[in-house]
Amino acid sequence: MGAKPSLSAQLQAHLERQQLLPQGSKVLVAVSGGQDSLCLGQLLLDLQTRWQWQLAIGHCDHGWSADQGIADRVRTMAQTWQLPFYCWNAQNLPETEAAARHWRYQALIAMAQTRGYQYVVTGHTQSDLAETLLYNLIRGAGSEGLSSLRSFRPLAPGIQLVRPMLHIDRQSTGLFCQQQQLPVWLDTYNDQPRYARNRVRQNIAELTAQFHPRITLHFAQTAQILAAESDYLQELAAAQYRSALIAPGQLDRQAINVLPLALQRRVIKLFLQNYDPSFGLIEEIVGLLKSPHHSRSSSLRGGSTVAVVHDQLHIQTQKRV
């Protein structure tokens, strides 16, 4: 067996196969200062000549006490790489995972829009893909949630979010940073158990790693399989939904009743997409497909209900007195 290709060669092959970052693109690289983002920045810089990208570094400063000094470290790294550097500063950002994640993406969108970058790339790895699957499995997610970390997705009009390292594990990025002598910032927030994802990483991901040396790869492959299957089912469901939709808020239940359960659930979810339905509520509406006239569901968000009107399902809004 030959030597394993370098990370640069792996990324090059992956980019050619997936066509994630086209030739000559304007690319904003999100760099937190941690090993994964530094590894990504160096790899893209190494491949820049071949792809003729216009690279820049974007950093999101949470303004938290433990982050003091990290923006200067990333700025210095950008100067070393001779790349433009942009920094967005948060004001009074709550120290929660959800708030930080939402704000970072908004900051990256603002940076990209202001400077005309078409792509925002992040250093998410195969390890993140596996941990996301575990995290969402605990939360009771379906195949969409279990495969929610994708290689690319629209971030804003004209801007794509790309994660080009989902085939590379965290151990490999750490070794690369050591070999390249990159100044990795050790984020103390990654060790705090009050954050759910940290608990998944520290307690569950590390525990499952004892069962098989390539468990991270297997979890990541499962997420990729689920992603492809979920996309296919969603295409089928969207077509069935369009065909069965009689008018806004009115669905032909007979057309949906003959579908397999997996498609019924997805069609109902599309029908109720403005109400953020839970799994339990979707199951309740699926039951209405065979229920008699005048049957109705529990209340949706805002007090609306779904009622059976002969061969149709109707979303009926609550009447104001």
C-alpha positions as CSV (number, residue, x, y, z in Angstrom):
1,M,0.0,0.0,0.0
2,G,1.4,3.4,-1.0
3,A,1.8,6.4,1.2
4,K,-1.3,8.4,2.0
5,P,-1.6,11.5,-0.1
6,S,-0.8,14.8,1.6
7,L,-3.6,16.9,2.9
8,S,-3.0,19.4,0.0
9,A,-3.3,16.5,-2.5
10,Q,-6.4,15.2,-0.8
11,L,-8.0,18.6,-0.9
12,Q,-7.1,19.2,-4.5
13,A,-8.6,15.9,-5.5
14,H,-11.7,16.6,-3.5
15,L,-12.2,20.1,-5.0
16,E,-11.8,18.7,-8.5
17,R,-14.3,15.9,-7.8
18,Q,-16.9,18.1,-6.1
19,Q,-16.3,21.4,-7.9
20,L,-16.8,23.3,-4.6
21,L,-14.7,26.4,-5.4
22,P,-14.5,27.2,-9.1
23,Q,-11.4,28.6,-10.7
24,G,-10.9,32.3,-10.1
25,S,-13.5,32.6,-7.3
26,K,-13.4,35.3,-4.6
27,V,-13.2,33.3,-1.4
28,L,-13.5,34.5,2.2
29,V,-11.8,32.1,4.5
30,A,-13.4,32.1,8.0
31,V,-10.4,31.8,10.5
32,S,-11.1,31.5,14.2
33,G,-7.5,30.8,15.1
34,G,-8.0,27.2,15.9
35,Q,-6.3,24.3,14.2
36,D,-9.0,23.4,11.7
37,S,-9.4,27.0,10.3
38,L,-5.6,27.6,10.3
39,C,-5.1,24.3,8.4
40,L,-7.8,25.3,5.9
41,G,-6.2,28.7,5.4
42,Q,-2.8,27.3,4.7
43,L,-4.1,24.6,2.4
44,L,-6.1,27.0,0.3
45,L,-3.1,29.3,0.1
46,D,-1.0,26.4,-1.1
47,L,-3.5,25.7,-3.8
48,Q,-4.2,29.4,-4.7
49,T,-1.9,29.6,-7.7
50,R,-3.4,26.5,-9.3
51,W,-7.0,27.7,-8.9
52,Q,-6.4,31.4,-9.2
53,W,-8.6,32.2,-6.2
54,Q,-8.8,35.7,-4.7
55,L,-8.5,34.8,-1.0
56,A,-9.1,36.9,2.1
57,I,-9.3,36.1,5.8
58,G,-12.4,36.8,7.8
59,H,-12.4,36.7,11.6
60,C,-15.4,36.9,14.0
61,D,-14.5,38.4,17.3
62,H,-17.2,37.4,19.9
63,G,-15.8,40.0,22.4
64,W,-15.7,37.4,25.2
65,S,-13.0,37.6,27.8
66,A,-11.3,34.4,26.9
67,D,-11.0,35.5,23.3
68,Q,-8.9,38.6,24.1
69,G,-5.9,38.7,21.8
70,I,-7.1,36.1,19.3
71,A,-8.1,38.7,16.6
72,D,-4.6,40.1,16.7
73,R,-3.2,36.6,16.3
74,V,-5.3,35.9,13.2
75,R,-4.5,39.4,11.8
76,T,-0.8,38.5,12.1
77,M,-1.4,35.2,10.4
78,A,-3.2,37.0,7.5
79,Q,-0.2,39.3,7.2
80,T,2.1,36.3,7.1
81,W,0.0,34.8,4.3
82,Q,-0.1,38.2,2.6
83,L,-3.9,38.1,2.4
84,P,-6.5,40.8,3.1
85,F,-7.9,40.6,6.7
86,Y,-11.4,41.6,7.8
87,C,-12.7,41.4,11.3
88,W,-16.3,41.8,12.6
89,N,-16.8,42.6,16.3
90,A,-19.8,41.6,18.4
91,Q,-21.4,43.8,20.9
92,N,-22.7,42.2,24.1
93,L,-23.0,38.8,22.5
94,P,-24.5,36.2,24.9
95,E,-22.1,33.4,25.7
96,T,-24.3,30.6,24.2
97,E,-23.7,28.3,21.3
98,A,-26.8,29.3,19.4
99,A,-26.3,33.0,19.7
100,A,-22.6,32.8,18.7
101,R,-23.3,30.6,15.7
102,H,-26.1,32.8,14.4
103,W,-24.0,35.9,14.9
104,R,-21.0,34.4,13.2
105,Y,-22.9,33.6,10.0
106,Q,-24.5,37.0,9.9
107,A,-21.0,38.6,10.4
108,L,-19.5,36.4,7.6
109,I,-22.4,37.4,5.3
110,A,-21.8,41.1,6.0
111,M,-18.1,40.7,5.3
112,A,-18.7,38.9,2.0
113,Q,-21.4,41.3,0.8
114,T,-19.3,44.3,1.7
115,R,-16.3,43.1,-0.2
116,G,-17.9,41.2,-3.0
117,Y,-16.9,37.6,-2.1
118,Q,-18.9,34.8,-3.7
119,Y,-17.8,32.0,-1.3
120,V,-17.4,31.8,2.4
121,V,-15.4,28.7,3.5
122,T,-15.2,27.2,7.0
123,G,-12.9,24.6,8.5
124,H,-15.5,22.1,9.6
125,T,-14.0,18.6,9.5
126,Q,-15.1,15.0,9.3
127,S,-15.0,15.0,13.1
128,D,-17.5,17.9,13.2
129,L,-19.7,15.9,10.8
130,A,-19.6,12.9,13.1
131,E,-20.3,15.0,16.2
132,T,-23.2,16.8,14.5
133,L,-24.8,13.5,13.7
134,L,-24.5,12.4,17.3
135,Y,-25.7,15.7,18.7
136,N,-28.8,15.8,16.5
137,L,-29.5,12.1,17.1
138,I,-29.7,12.9,20.9
139,R,-32.1,15.7,20.0
140,G,-34.4,13.3,18.1
141,A,-33.7,14.6,14.6
142,G,-34.7,12.8,11.4
143,S,-32.5,12.1,8.4
144,E,-32.4,15.8,7.5
145,G,-31.1,16.8,10.9
146,L,-28.6,13.9,11.1
147,S,-27.1,15.1,7.8
148,S,-27.4,18.8,8.3
149,L,-23.7,19.6,8.0
150,R,-23.3,19.7,4.2
151,S,-20.3,20.5,1.9
152,F,-22.1,23.5,0.6
153,R,-25.3,25.5,0.9
154,P,-26.6,29.0,0.0
155,L,-25.7,31.5,2.7
156,A,-27.2,34.6,1.2
157,P,-28.2,35.8,-2.3
158,G,-25.0,35.4,-4.4
159,I,-23.0,33.8,-1.6
160,Q,-22.3,30.1,-1.0
161,L,-21.1,28.6,2.2
162,V,-18.5,25.8,1.5
163,R,-17.1,23.3,3.9
164,P,-14.2,21.7,1.8
165,M,-12.7,19.6,4.6
166,L,-15.5,17.3,5.7
167,H,-13.4,14.4,4.4
168,I,-10.5,15.3,6.7
169,D,-10.5,14.4,10.4
170,R,-9.4,16.7,13.3
171,Q,-6.4,14.5,14.1
172,S,-5.0,15.2,10.6
173,T,-5.5,19.0,10.8
174,G,-3.7,19.0,14.1
175,L,-0.7,17.1,12.7
176,F,-0.7,19.4,9.7
177,C,-0.5,22.5,12.0
178,Q,2.4,21.0,13.9
179,Q,4.3,20.2,10.7
180,Q,3.7,23.7,9.3
181,Q,4.4,25.3,12.7
182,L,1.1,27.2,12.6
183,P,0.3,29.2,15.7
184,V,-2.9,27.4,16.9
185,W,-5.0,29.3,19.4
186,L,-6.3,26.9,22.1
187,D,-9.9,28.0,22.7
188,T,-10.8,27.4,26.3
189,Y,-14.5,27.5,25.4
190,N,-14.1,24.2,23.7
191,D,-13.4,22.6,27.0
192,Q,-16.4,24.0,28.9
193,P,-19.0,21.3,29.6
194,R,-21.9,23.8,29.8
195,Y,-21.9,23.8,26.0
196,A,-23.8,20.8,24.6
197,R,-21.5,20.2,21.7
198,N,-18.5,20.0,24.0
199,R,-20.3,17.4,26.1
200,V,-21.0,15.4,22.9
201,R,-17.3,15.6,21.9
202,Q,-15.9,14.9,25.4
203,N,-18.3,12.2,26.6
204,I,-19.9,10.5,23.6
205,A,-17.6,10.9,20.6
206,E,-14.6,10.0,22.7
207,L,-16.4,7.0,24.2
208,T,-17.6,5.6,20.9
209,A,-14.1,5.9,19.5
210,Q,-13.1,3.1,21.9
211,F,-15.3,0.7,19.9
212,H,-13.6,1.1,16.5
213,P,-10.5,3.0,15.4
214,R,-12.4,4.5,12.4
215,I,-15.6,5.3,14.1
216,T,-15.4,9.0,13.1
217,L,-15.2,8.0,9.4
218,H,-18.1,5.6,9.8
219,F,-20.3,8.2,11.5
220,A,-19.4,10.7,8.7
221,Q,-20.2,8.2,6.0
222,T,-23.6,7.5,7.6
223,A,-24.3,11.3,7.6
224,Q,-23.4,11.4,3.9
225,I,-25.6,8.5,3.0
226,L,-28.5,10.0,4.9
227,A,-27.9,13.3,3.1
228,A,-28.2,11.8,-0.3
229,E,-31.3,9.8,0.6
230,S,-32.9,12.7,2.4
231,D,-32.3,14.9,-0.7
232,Y,-33.9,12.3,-2.9
233,L,-37.0,11.9,-0.7
234,Q,-37.3,15.7,-0.4
235,E,-37.4,16.0,-4.2
236,L,-40.1,13.4,-4.4
237,A,-42.1,15.0,-1.6
238,A,-41.9,18.5,-3.1
239,A,-43.3,17.1,-6.4
240,Q,-46.1,15.4,-4.6
241,Y,-46.8,18.4,-2.5
242,R,-47.1,20.7,-5.6
243,S,-49.4,18.2,-7.2
244,A,-51.7,17.8,-4.2
245,L,-51.8,21.5,-3.2
246,I,-55.3,22.8,-4.3
247,A,-54.9,26.3,-2.9
248,P,-52.8,27.9,-0.1
249,G,-53.7,26.0,3.0
250,Q,-55.7,23.4,1.2
251,L,-54.3,19.9,0.4
252,D,-55.8,16.9,-1.4
253,R,-55.6,14.3,1.3
254,Q,-56.6,11.4,-1.0
255,A,-53.6,12.1,-3.1
256,I,-51.3,12.0,-0.1
257,N,-53.0,9.1,1.6
258,V,-51.8,6.6,-1.1
259,L,-48.1,7.6,-0.6
260,P,-45.6,5.7,1.6
261,L,-45.4,7.0,5.1
262,A,-42.0,8.6,4.6
263,L,-43.4,10.8,1.9
264,Q,-46.6,11.5,3.8
265,R,-44.6,13.0,6.6
266,R,-42.5,15.1,4.4
267,V,-45.5,16.4,2.4
268,I,-47.2,17.3,5.6
269,K,-44.1,19.1,6.9
270,L,-44.1,21.1,3.6
271,F,-47.8,21.9,4.1
272,L,-47.1,23.2,7.6
273,Q,-43.7,24.8,6.9
274,N,-44.8,28.2,8.2
275,Y,-45.8,26.6,11.6
276,D,-42.5,24.8,12.5
277,P,-44.4,21.5,13.2
278,S,-43.0,19.0,15.7
279,F,-42.8,15.3,14.9
280,G,-45.8,14.6,17.1
281,L,-47.9,17.2,15.3
282,I,-46.9,15.8,11.9
283,E,-47.9,12.4,13.0
284,E,-51.3,13.8,14.2
285,I,-51.9,15.3,10.7
286,V,-50.9,12.1,9.0
287,G,-53.6,10.5,11.1
288,L,-56.1,12.9,9.6
289,L,-55.5,11.5,6.1
290,K,-57.9,8.6,7.1
291,S,-60.1,10.5,9.6
292,P,-63.8,11.4,9.0
293,H,-65.1,14.8,7.8
294,H,-64.9,17.6,10.5
295,S,-62.0,16.0,12.3
296,R,-59.3,18.5,13.3
297,S,-55.8,18.7,14.8
298,S,-54.5,20.2,17.9
299,S,-53.6,23.9,17.7
300,L,-50.7,25.0,15.5
301,R,-48.5,27.9,16.3
302,G,-50.7,31.0,16.5
303,G,-53.9,29.0,17.3
304,S,-54.6,27.7,13.8
305,T,-55.7,24.1,13.2
306,V,-55.8,21.6,10.4
307,A,-59.3,20.3,9.6
308,V,-60.7,17.6,7.4
309,V,-63.1,19.0,4.9
310,H,-64.4,16.1,2.8
311,D,-61.4,15.0,0.7
312,Q,-59.1,17.9,1.7
313,L,-57.0,19.1,4.6
314,H,-57.6,22.8,5.4
315,I,-55.5,25.0,7.6
316,Q,-58.0,27.1,9.4
317,T,-56.8,30.2,11.2
318,Q,-58.2,31.3,14.5
319,K,-60.9,33.8,14.2
320,R,-60.4,37.0,16.1
321,V,-63.3,38.1,18.3
